[in-house]
Amino acid sequence: MSRQFIPPLRPALLAVLPLLAAALFAATDLSAQATELRRGRMLTGSIAAGDTARYTFEAGENDFVLGEVNQISIDVTIRVLDADGEQRARFGGLGRGPERFSGQPSAAGTYTVELIVAGDDEDASGAYEITLLRHEPVATDPRRLTDQMMARFDGPNSPGAAVRVWRDGRTLYSKTYGMANLAYGIPFGEDTRTNIGSTSKQFTAFAIMLQAERGLLSLDDDIRTHIPELPQFDGTIQVRHLITHTSGLREFLNLLRMTGRRLDRGDWIDRSEIIEIAQRQPALQNAPGAEWNYNNTAFGLAAVIVERTSGQDFHVFMQENVFGPLGMTGTMVRPSIRHIVPNQSEGYTPTPDGYRQIGDLGGAVGAGGMYSTIADLQTWVENYANPRVGTPEIFAEMMTSFVLTNGEETGYGYGLSVDEQRGLKRVHHGGADVAHRSQLVYYPEINAGVTVQSNHAQFGSNVAFQLAAAFFDDAMEVEEDEAGAEGDEADAERDFDPDAYDPGDFDEFVGRYALDAAPSFILTFTREDRTLYAQATGQQRLEIVPTSDSTFALLAVEASVTFLRGDDGEVNAAILHQNGDQRATRLEDDEEVEAWAPTAEDLADFAGRFYSEELETFYDFEVEDGELIMHQRRLGRVVLSPGEEDSFSGGGFSFGFERDRNGEVIGFYLSNVRTRNVRFGRVE
């Protein structure tokens, strides 16, 4: 229900790029060693490890390009380079069969596509075919533009996608692409049921509100009123804290990953484990209502409260009280990953040996675990404006940002994110199960919405916001920095041009930023010539591109960063946007910070076996070739990188070691942002 950059639930994907973002490609000089690509002409070739195949094509300033590489007997990575040889786009992950690449060049010129052999096999070699499928002007009609945006996920060889756009009760656009099931050749249809992941959270929040309206619970209730087997913590967790991500409970998916559960391999999780996890938590991670921290545990418990106040299983309650009355015949809660979902799309992720069919996350009911269709989601959102189920008061409260105990707004209501897009209030929620992707966005001031769904793990669901800008452009304001422009000048400045961005301007953002929710998790931003980078603690460095003068998108994962200024105008913080927002405070005197460089003797202090009673899990550490290595039975071998003194990171985790009064290492605290400070004590 989240993606990676913040410590992951799943491995990072090679190529999840913003579709048709301005200047996805940058112009490059024609290489004498390159072969020209022409639309519709298939070229064949062979390649071996260490070789690079280069192809070029001429493009205009407003062209759209779609290409395909058929990996007949070799796994290749597709790269697009700028004039300086810097990588501007990368596609890969699928080791056999057709891999598509697409984008919009930023200026007229010659563009180069490079193919290199993926993987570490020095003897790898094989054949491929490359074709430029489409080369045409970027569409100005929103419908044709949508087709271009979805082109990577269309055709008989790819997991697919579905799009629906509506306004004032009228459907403006509805279309599906690609395949719902590759094994049986079933195309994606408008009646295909798709796992909407965390988009489900608004339904769970609504169910809570419905029960409150009926007098069967109060949002002010202590959750132990309804689930008395939960422990008594120092602070009282109210029902409202569950559906606003402010409870202070551990997030169960991130916690179970610490135990070695392979959520990306379909490991079983039972719903009952959520209560057991809360029972074993020694203390809250934050005082209830004091901090926003995206939390699937809380929504799982919210579903339990609905069950106990209604006397019905959650999936039965939703069918009888929401889906049925609204006529949402294609929507259902999947009680477990073993329950059959008629007419469902299977989720797929690309791997070196082809697409792998990936099941759903277990224990997701309440936090996810819901299947729906694009038509049903339109029906659901239209109920916000003219409720047939629920009341206007319920939806108004759901769409109001929650206020923390310190008076700050979270930008999240009850199961819904709340913000603005070009002057319009925007209410939305994305979803990501293991491979399914979803986004549902609503603009209440114009009673309009967009939903996109996909069963392809590399689908970027925030494309829904770009579609909204295309279809609802007449209702949106010109960007603030364009307000003074007139006529042709306004048209020219309408879209931010990354190529016009001076990389030197990024220097004021360069530095280290510690996540407020987990200060040992550091985001480091750097610049090398014209290329900008972001790197999270224990993770690889990733390239970022500007989307405005203070916002940047990551090329390899679906995430972005916004830099913030204080009252003095100095940059003092950043927000990482990824299935929610995580604020990070800039570290002072960054230039003077010296990295801790432990010697082999220092590292020996941390070698040994450690055990967590909370997780009932062992971690082993040993020193190999001057590096500290972590071993866990199912997570395998992880090389750790030193951070501040006595702290390390790796594998998506942060390790903060603890010493006794004699300086002996006696334990460590394990964190991955959403789950923090799980203690392990030394046993050997």
N, C-alpha and C positions, 0 to 999 in steps of 0.2 A: 504494500500500500504506500510505498515510497520508492524513490529511486536513489541512485548513488551520487555522492560527493560528500554529504554527511555520511558517516560510517554506514556501510551498506547492508541491505537485506539480500542483495543479489550482486553478482559480479558486474563490473562496469561494462557497458556496451561500447563497441568501437565507433559506431556512427549513428548518433541520434542528433540530427542537425535541425535547426529551425528552418522549416520549409519556406523557400522563397524569401528569406530574410534579405534585405538590401545588401548587395555586394557579397553574396556568398562566394562568388569567384572574383578574383582580381586579374586584370589583364597581364599577360606575359608575352615576352618576345617569342617569335617562331623559332623553334629549334631545328637545325638542319638535320638532326638525327630522328626527328619525329615524323610520323605518318599522318596524313590528313584524314580526318573523319568527315564523311558526308552523310547527310540524313538518308536513312533507308538502306545504306550500303553496309553489309556485314563484312568485317575483316577477320581473318583467322590468324592465329599466331601460336607460338610456343614460348615458354619461358622457364628458366631454371633459377634456383636460389642464387642470389647475388646479382642477377640481371635486373634491368629496368626497361620496360616497354613504354614508349612515349607516343602520344597521339595529340593532334591539335585540331582545332576548328575555329573558323572565323565567326564572330558574333557581334550583333549590334548592341546598342546601349540598353535596349528594353526587350531583349530576347529571353525566351525560356528554353532550357535545354534539358532533355531527358535521354540518358544513355543506359546501355545494359551490357554487362560482361557475363557471358555464359562460361562458367568455370567447368569445362568439360572434364579435365583430369588434374587440375591444379587449383589450389586455394590462393587467391590473390587479394591484395589490398589495393583499393582505388584511391589515388590521391590527386588533389588539384593544387597546383603551386602558383604563387604570384610571380611577378617579374623578377623578384630577388631570390627566387627559389624557396620561399617560405611556404609551408603547407597552409592552405586556407580552408580546405575541406577534406574529409576522409570518410570513406565508406568501406565497410568490411564486416567480418564476423561470420558470414555464410561461406562455408568452404567448398560447396559443390552446387552447381546449378546457376540460374540467372541471378545476378546481383545488380540492382539498378542504382544509378546516381542521377541527381537532378539539381537544378538551381537556376538563379537569375544573375547573369553577369552584371557588373556595375557600370561598365563603360565599353564602348566599341573597341575591338581589338582581337588579338589571337590568343586562344586559351589552350592550355595543355593539360591532358589527363595522363597520369603515370600509373602503371601497374607494376607491383612488386610482389614477390612470393611471400605469403604470410607464413608465420611459424618459424621454428628453429631448425628444421630439417635441412642440413647443408646439401643433401643429395636430391632434394625435391625438384621435380620438373614435370611439365605437362602442357596440355593444349588448352586454348581458350578461344572464344569468339567475342568480338566487341562490335556494337552497333549503336549509332546515334539514332534513336527511335523518333525523337521529336526535336525540331529546331524551328521555333516560331516566335512571334511577338508575345510578350506577356499580355494576357487577356485583360481588358478593361471591364468586361462584363463579369460580375461576381460569380455567375454560374460556371462560365468557362475557366475563370481563375481557380475555382474550387477543383475542377478537373485536373488542372495543372498541379495544384498542391498535392493531390492524392495520387498522382501518376506513379510514384515509387511503389505504391501498395496496391496496384491494379494488375490484372492479368491472371492467367490460370496457374502460375507458378509461385504466387506470393500469398501469404496471409493478408487479409483485406482490411477494409475500413468502411465506416458508414457515417454520413453527414446529414443533418437536418437543420433547417433554418426556418424560423417563423416570426410573425409580427402581427399583433392585433387579431389573433385567431386565424390568420391565413398562413398556410405553409408556402414559403417562398422557394424552398429548394429541398429536395430529398433524393439521395442517391447512395448507392453502395458500390464497393470496389473490391476486387480480389476474391479470395476464397475463405469460406468459413471453415472448411475441412479439406485439408490437402490429401488425406489418405483416401477419401471417397470422392474427391472432385466436386464438392458441393460449394457453389458460389455463395458469397455473402448476399443476403437479401434483406429487405426492409423489415421482414418479420423474424430475422435471425436474433436469437437471444444472446446477449453478450454480457460477460462479467463486468460490472461497472466499478468494481473495487470500492475505494473510499468515497466515491460519489454517493454510495449508499448511506453515508452518515447523516445526511439531511433527513432521510426517511426515519432513521432511528430517533433523531432529535424530535421529529414531528410526532412520533408515537408517544414519546415522553410527554410532550405538550398536550396531546390529546387526552392522555390519562390524567394530567393535571387539570384540564378543563372539566373532566368528569368528576373531579373531586377524589380521585383514587390515590393521588399523591400530591405533594407540593414540591416545587423546585427548591425550597428551603430545607427539605427533609434531609436529615443525616442518612447517608446511604445505608447505614447499619440498621435503620428502621425496616428496610426491605430485604437486606442481605445481612442478617445478624451474625453470620459466621465470619464476617470480615473482622480484622483486628481493630482495636481502638488505638488510633494514632494520636499524636499530640494535638493536631488540628482536626476539626470536624470537616469531613468531605460532604458537601451538599450535592444533591442530585444535579443542580445546575453546573457544578464543577465538572461533572462527567462529560457533558455535552458541549463544553467550551474549552476542553483540553487544558484545564487548570487544576486538576485534582492532586498532582504530586505523586501519583502512583507510577510504578515502573511500566515501561512499554513492553508488552509481552513478546512481540516478535523479535525485537532487538535483544531482549533478555535471553530468549531461547536460543538465539544464534550463539550467545556466549557459551552455552552448554554443548555446542557442537551440532545442534540440529541443522540439517541441510534443508532449509526452506526452499531453496532453488532446485532440490531434487525430490520434492514431494513428501518430505518427512511428515508423519502423522502428528497432528495437534488436536486434542479434544477440547471442547468448550469448557469442560470442568476445570482444566488447567489454569484458566484465567483467575478463578477464585483462589485456587491453590497458590498461584504466584503471589497474589496480594496477601494471602495469609502468611507467607514466608518473608515478606518485605519487612525489614527491621525498623525502618523509619521512612517518612515521606521525603521525596526529593525536593520538594518546596512546600511552603505553607499553602493550603488550598486557597485558590483565587489570587495568588501572588505572582504566578508565572505561567506563561503560555508555553506548553511543550506538547507537541503533537502526540496523541496517545490513543492507540487502538485498544488497550486494556479498558479504558474508561467507557468506550462505546460498547464493548462486549458486555460490561457490567450493566450498562443502561438497558440493553436488550433483556438481560435477566430481570431487571426491575419491571419492565413491561410485562414479562411473563408472569411474575409473581403478583402483580396488581390486577392482572386480567384473568388469570387462571388458564391461559392458553399458551401453547408453544408460540414462539415469536413468528415463525413462518405462517402459522394459522392466523394469528392476530392480524398480521399485515394483509393477508389475503381477504379476510372478512371485514376489516375496518378501513382499509385504504385501497388496495388494488381492485377489489371487486366493485365497491361503490363507484370508483372512478372509471370503470371499464378498461382497466389496464390488463388486458387478457394475456399479454406477452411478458408479464413481470412476475417474478417469484423470488423468495428467499430460499437459497439452497442450504438446507439444514446441516449438511456435511458434504465433504468432497466425494462421498460415495453415493449420494442421491442423484438420480437421473434428472437432467434438464433437457426436455424435448426441444429439438430444433436449436441447439446451442452451437456457438462457435468454439472451436478448440483454440487454446492459446499456444503460440509457437515462438520459439526463440532461435535465432540463427546460431549454428555451431560449425566447427570445421568439417563435419561430415554431413552437413545438410540441416534442414530445419528439425528441431527437436520439439515434440509435443509435450507441453508442460502443463501439469495439473494446477488446481487452485490451491491457495493457502488454506490450511486447516484452521479451525477455531475462529473463523472470521465473522461469524454471525453478529450483526450489530455494528461492527466496524467495516464490514464489507459483505461478501458472500451473497450478493444480489445479482440476478440476471434480469435484463430488460431489453427493450427494443427502442429504436430512435423515435418511433411514433408514440410509444407509451411515455417516454420522457418529455415529449412536448405536452402531452395530456397532463402530466404531473405538474409541470411548471406553470401551465395556464391556470391550474387550480390555485396558484398563489394570488393571482389578480382577482379572480371571481370564484371564491371557494365553494365547492360543493361538498367537500369534506374538510372539516376544520373551520376556522374563523379568520377574518382579516387580522384580528389582534394576534393570533398565533404566528402568522407569517410575518407580521411587522416586527415581532419580538425576535423571531429567528434571524431576520435580516438586519438586526441592530448589533453593532460591534460591542463585544463584552468589555467591561471596564475592570481592570485589575485593582487590587487593594491600594496600589500607589497612585491610582487615578489615570493611568495610561490605558488607552484603547488597544485591543489586541488585533483588530482587523478581522476578527472572526466572531460570528454570532453563535447561533445554536446549529451546529452541523453545516455551516455555510461560511465561506470567506466573503468579506465585504470590503470593496474598494471602489475605485473609479477608473474609467477608461475614457480619455478625451472628453471630460466633462460629464459623462453619464455615470450614474451609480451602477456598479457592477456587482452581482451576487453570483458566486460560482463555487464549484468544487470539482477537483480532479480525482481520478482514481487510477490505481495501478495494482493489479494482483501480480502474480509471477510473470505472466506474459501479456495479459489483457491491459488495455489502456482506455481511459475514458475522460471526458470533460463535459460538464453541463454548466452553461453560463446564461444568466438572465439579466436583462436590463429593465428594471421595473418602471422607469419613467417613460419608456416607449412600449412597454408590454411586449418585449421581443426576446428571443433566445436562440441559442445555437447548442447543438450537442454533436460531439464526434466520438466514435467508438472504434476500437481496433483490437484484433487478436494477434498483432505483430509487436513483439517486445521492443522494437526500435521506433515505434510510432511516437511522434511528439504531439501529445494531446493539446498543448497550448496553442496549436494552430487554430483552435476554435476562436481565440481572440483576434487573430488576423482575419478570419472569415467574418467575424462580427464587424470589424472595421470596414470591410469591403461592402457588406450588405446594408449596414446601418450608417454609412458615411454621412448621409444627409442630416442625421440627428446628432452627430458628434462634433465637438469643437475642434478648431484648428489647434495644434499644440501650442502651449503657452509661449514658447520662444518664437512662434511664427505670427503672433497676434498683430504685430505692427507691420507685417509685410502686406503688399497689395499687388493685385494683378498677376502678371507673369512671375514676379518675384515670389509671390506666395506659393504659386504652383511649383516653382523650382525648389522651394525649401520645405515642401510638404512632408517629404520623407527624409529622415536623417540618412546621410551618406557616410558610411564608415570610412570610405576612401579619403574623405575630406578631413577626417579626424587626424590631428597632429599627435603622433605617439608621444612626443615630449610632454603633452598635457597630462599624460598618465602618471608622470613622476610624482605628482602631489598625492596620488593614491598608493604609491609603492610603499610597502611596509608589512607589518604583521598585525593581525587582528585576532583577538581571543574571543571565542563564542561565549556570550554571557551565561548560557546554560551549562557550559562545560569549559572553563577557562584553560584547561590543558589542551583543548582542541584548537589549533591555530590555523588560520587562513593566511597564507603568505602570497603577496602580489608583487610581481617583478616585471621588468621590461628588458628585452634584449633587442636593441635596434628598433625595428618597427613591430616586433612581435610581443604581445602581452600574455602574461601567464598568471594562473592561479594554482596554488598547491595547498591541499589540506594535509594536516598532520597524518603521517603514515601512508599517504597516497601519492600517486604519480603526478607530475606537473601537467596541467592541462592548459591548452591555449584558450584565450578568451578574445572576443571581438566587441567593439563598442556598439551599443544600440542607441545611445544618446551621449551627452557630455559627461554623464555620471552613472550610467548603467551599462552593464556588460553581460554578454551571454557566453556560456561555456559551449564549446563546439562538441565535446565528446559525451556530455550528459545533459539531461533536461533540467538545467538550473541557470540562474542568473544572479547577478550581484548589483546592489545599489549602494553607492557611497553617500554618506551623510556628513553635513557640516554643522558645526556648533554655532553659537551666537556670534563668535568672533570670525566666522567664515572659514575656519580651519577644518580640514577633514578629520573627524574624530571617531567615526564608526562606519560600519558597513552592515548591510542586511543580505543574508544568503536566502534566496527564494527557491525553495524546493519542497513541494508538497507542504506549504506553510512557510513562515518566515522565521529565520534565526538571526538575532542581532549579535554583532561582534564588535567589541570595543577595541579601538586602536591602541597598541602598546606604545608607551611613551619612550622617547630616546631610543628609537629602534636602531639607529645607526651604531649605537654603543653596545648593543646586546651581543654578547659573545656566546656562541654555541658551546654547549657542554660537550667535551670530547673525552669520554671515559677511556682509560687505558684498559688493557686486558686484565690487569689486577683489579681495577674498579669493577669491571663486568663480572668478575668471579663472585662478588658479593651477592649477585642476584641469581646465581645458579642454584637449582634445587627444585623441589616439588612443592606446590601450593594447592590448597583445597578450599573451596567455598561451601560452607554449610548451606547457605541459601540456595545455591545452584546444584549442590551435590555433584561437583565437577572438579577434576584435577587439571592443573596446568603445570607443565615442566619447562624449565629454562636451563640452557647450557651455553657455553661459550664455544664458538667455532670460528677459527680464522679471524679472531679479533672482533667478532660480532656476537651480539646476544640473540639467541634463537629461542623462539617459543614453540613448544610442541603441545598439541591437544589431540586426543584420540581421533576425532573426526575432522577437525579443522586443519590438521596436518602441520607442516613446518612453516613458520613465519619468521622472516628476518625483521628484527625490531630496529627502529631508528631512534637515537637519543634525542630528547628534547631538552627541557630544563633539567637541572640536576635531579637524579633519582627518578626520572620519568622517561618513558619510551612510548613509541606508537608503532603500529603495524597491523595489517589484516583488518583495518577498519576499527581498531580498538586503541584506547589510550590506557597506559599502565602507569600508575603513580605508586611507587614503592614506599613502604613505611619502615622506619628504623626504631629500635628501642633506645633507651638512654645510653646504652653502651655503643651505639652505632651499628648494631647488627640488624640486617634486613630480616624482618619478622613477617612481612606480608605485603600485599599491594591492593590497590583499589582499581577496579576495571570499569571503564566507561565507554559508551559510544553515543553520546549526546542525549538520545531519548531515554536511555537507561544509564544511570550514573552511580558511581561509587559502590559497586558490588565488591565486598571484601573477600579476599583470599588470604588465608593464613599459611605460613610455612609449616610443612609436615616433615620435610627432610632437608 
